[in-house]
Amino acid sequence: MSDPPFRILHSSRPFRGELVTVRTDRVADVDGRTASREVAEHPGAVAALVVDEDGRVLLVDQWRHAVGGRLLEVAAGKYDVGGEPVEQTLRRELAEELGVEGGTLTWLASFYTTPGWSDEVLDLYLAEGMRPLGGGAAELHWEEAGLEVVRVPYEEALALATSTQPGDAKTLVASASTGSSGPGCGPRTPRDARRPTPPLGGPTPAPPTDRLGPSARRRVGPACGNPRRGWKGRAAWTLASRAS
């Protein structure tokens, strides 16, 4: 990564909320011109495109206060427990939101959700062969009481996720990522997306201890598939067919 085109003169954090901290930076370029930048510091999140034992995709239909409406999404949750491993965070969210457990996890991608104003990184996985939670699903928090689980075949899930505009970014990325490499793509490992040291004292909330680290690399493997065969491959094939 190249050096930034400006230097930070001073910073402040005028707002610290339960989820995000807002940082303001006063910056200057080599010619002395100055400007302000506002950054939302976020602990990061993990999400998964979930497939059950019957090959159905499990999505969540829920109200999103920020956009004033309901969105159809892959299951996701933020890193809000310090030091919790990424797999534990993800499995906890899948149990809470979808009422499923078991299966295998395959890393798909890690990406900045909105790099223009936030440092949030989302780690995206494929969760296959998930089965109903033993003892039944846990009771949802009252703020998630209206959450509905949608179980549909993959083609229908893709159509639903892309039919409403604007759609949910992580769900669109998940739809485009599955099976896109074709056969023989070889192993894939998460990039080290840890953030640079913030300019102020007082660190940004630390990510889970093994996030994108060696244990995560051992745990996940390739997300490959033949674009003409198998449900994973149909994602890229369907998208390519629609684009042509």
Order of alpha helices (4+ residues) and beta strands (2+ residues): beta-beta-beta-beta-beta-beta-beta-alpha-beta-beta-beta-beta-alpha-alpha-alpha-alpha
